[in-house]
Amino acid sequence: MNITNLLIKYLPKYQVNVLLKSGSVAQKLNMTLYLVGGAVRDILIGNSPKELDLVIDGDLDKFINQLEKELNVKIHKTSKFMTMTTTIEDIKFDIARARDESYYPKGSLPSVSKSNIKNDIKRRDFTVNSICVDLSVDSFGKIYDQQNGLKDLKEKKIRIIHNESFLDDPTRIFRAIRFSKRLNFSIDETTENLLNKSAEKINELSGSRIINEFKKISLEKNPYEIFKELNDKNILSIISPHLSLNYKKEKVKQIYNLVKFQDPLEFWFNILTKNVTKE
């Protein structure tokens, strides 16, 4: 399956050109560059992506050095997780080295090691986020779907890639619910059962990681539905007995219109810490 026509349809022409040029640089180095994650998922369901993530199957530093010689590249941030935030021809990209991850202990931040695209895909959260697009000149637009993400996209399913996924990274519990509500997808039955069994693991996350997930939820189009699901699954109470969602949606809208919070996260913390009787 090749989705070049979809890339052209849902990405501005200048972005497609930069992807082509970057893929060409990688190919000259006998490497392969992929468009990955949410961008691919969104394009396949007919949405223009807000973020573009790339994975290089090869030496990241060598690739960036060559890219800098051929294109206008600025590196804004690098990470110990073999990733970097860049601007290429005025387009923001997160670029990562194809890598493997291990979690010791479970729930901690991962240790990463250099690997290949096959192992990189195995470490990802959900099948619908594991689909890759080859950006090589000779194979531009070709889909690489190792985990049958296309099938789950068609069936509108959120499915984890392996059974210890939530134990490895409990933030995936938040993400499963967030993506299901955003995309109007159902959570696969096995995934749902494992999510419920792993919910207590959220207590092992640092406060900053939990707050970061709350921030992401507060910026969603329909945060109420996500927080309601977290409340219904008792995940809010697992985090703290002082967190709950007892307001109906109409009441939340009323409060939002009466009290103008500049920070969405601040607004939702106020909502979740007010234990009021359901109306």
Buried (B, 14 or more C-beta within 10 A) or exposed (E): EEBEEBBEEBBEEEBBEBBBBBBBBBBEBEBBBBBBBBBBBBBBBEEEBEEBBBBBBBBBEEBBEBBBEEEEBEEEEBEEBBBBBBEBBEBEBBBBBBBBBEBEEBBBEBEBEEBEBEBBBBBBBBBBBBBBBBBBBEBBBBBBBBBBBBEBBEEEBBBBBEEEBBBBBBBBBBBBBBBBBBBEBBBBEEBBEBBBEBBEBBEEBEEEBBEBBBEBBBEBEEBBBBBBBBBEBEBBEBBEEEBBBBBEEEBBEEBBEEEEBEEBBEBBBEBBEEEEEEE
